[in-house]
Amino acid sequence: MQLTQSIKASEFRRDWVVLDAKGQIFGRLITQAATLLRGKHRPYYTPHVDCGDYVVVVNASQVKFSGMKLEDKQYFTHSGYFGSTKSKNLQEMLAKHPEKLFYLAVRGMLPKNKLGRTMIKKLKVYRDEKHPHTAQVAKKEAR
């Protein structure tokens, strides 16, 4: 009888993956990032273990959207007080906080528990080409 193997957190190695958002469609890029963060691309994927990679997204402000999403899509915030609802459209969010836009979208694709909160910490988003993780990425390419 063959049993299903379940991997432990100490039995695998995390990689660093750089995704360039320049000219990419936003939805397809964040699904790729969520898959990498979750670890579903690995043959030893285990749902209850954080076995995903670190994901670095560069050129976040140069991502593309299809249709009329830039004008029509709204993001709402509410502090809990009466009358404190604020909204921004996608174009304003992309101009001011493209990093926050990526975090909100990817967070919605991850589990809504402690495991999801640890996975989202492995997502690093940067507005332009420069990022401080060149040492980790270079170490991965040298292997």
N, C-alpha and C positions, 0 to 999 in steps of 0.2 A: 504494500500500500504506500502510495506517495503522498506526502503531506505538503500543504502550501507553506512556503517559507515566508516568514514575516521578518522584515529587516529592522534592526535597532538603529538608534541615532548614531552610535559609535562605529557602525560598520560601513559607512559610505563617505565619500569625499565631495564637497561642494565645489562647483566651478563658478567662474565669473563670466557672464555673457553680456556683450555690449550690443544693444539694438540702436540703430541709427533711424530716427524718426523723420528725417528729411525726405519729403515727398511721399511718405507712406500714408495709407488710409488709417485713421485713428482706431477704429473698431478692430481691424485685423491685427494691428500692432499690440493693443492691450490684451487681446485674447492669447496672443503668442507669449506675452509677458506673464500673464496669469498661469498659463500652462507650465512655463519654466519655473515660476515661483512655487507652484504646487508640487512639481516633480513628476507630473504625469507622462513626461517624455522618457522616463527611465524604465528599464525592464523590471526593476525591483520596487516600483511604486507601491507604497503602503498608505492607505487613507488616513490613518491615525498618527502618522509620523511625519514630521517636517523634513522631507528628503529632497527639497527643491534647491535650485541654484540661486546665486546672487544675480540680479538683473540691473544693468546700468543702461538707462535710456538717455541718449544725447540728442541734441537739436530738437527739443520738445516743442519749441515755439514754431517750428516749420512743418508741422504735421498737417495733413490735408483732411478735409471733411467733404462728404458728398451731399448733394441736395442743398436745401435751404437751412441746414442745421445751425450755421453761424448766426443767423438772425432769429430763428424760431426757438431753438432749445434754450430753456431757462433753468438756472440753478437757484434754489431757494435756501435761505438760512433763517433760523428762528431761535431766539434766545430763551424763549419761554414766557416772556412778558407780553401783555396785550399790545397788539399793533406793532410788534417788532419784526414782522416778516420783511425780509429784504430779498430782492431777486437781481440776478445778473444774467445777461445772455451769454452764450458760448463765445462770442467774439470778444467781449470784455474779459472773460476768464482767460482766454488764450493770450490776450495782450498783457494782462497783469500777472497772472499766476498759472502758467502752463504746467508747472510741477503739481500743483494742487489738483488740476484737471485729471492728470494721469493717476494720482493716488485715489481719487474718488471713484474713477472708473474701474481700476483694478481691484480695489477693496470690495466692490460689489460682486466680483466674481470669485472671491475667496470664501472659505467657511466663516460663519458668523460666530466664532468662539475664540478661545485662547490660541488655538492653532493658527487661525487666520490672522490674529494680531501679531504673532511672531513672524508669519510669512511676509506680511506687508512691510516689515522692517528691513527686509532684504531687497526691497525695490529702491533704487537710487535714480532720481530723475534730474536732469540738468537742462537748462534753457538753451545752451549752445554747445559747441564741440568739446570744450574743456571740462575735464572731470578729475578729481583727486585719486582715482582708483587705477591709475596706469600701472602701478607696481603689481597689483593683483592680476590684472589682465595680461601683463607681460609674463608673469610667472606661469600662467596657464598655457600661453603659447609656446613657452620654452620646453614644456614637457614632451 
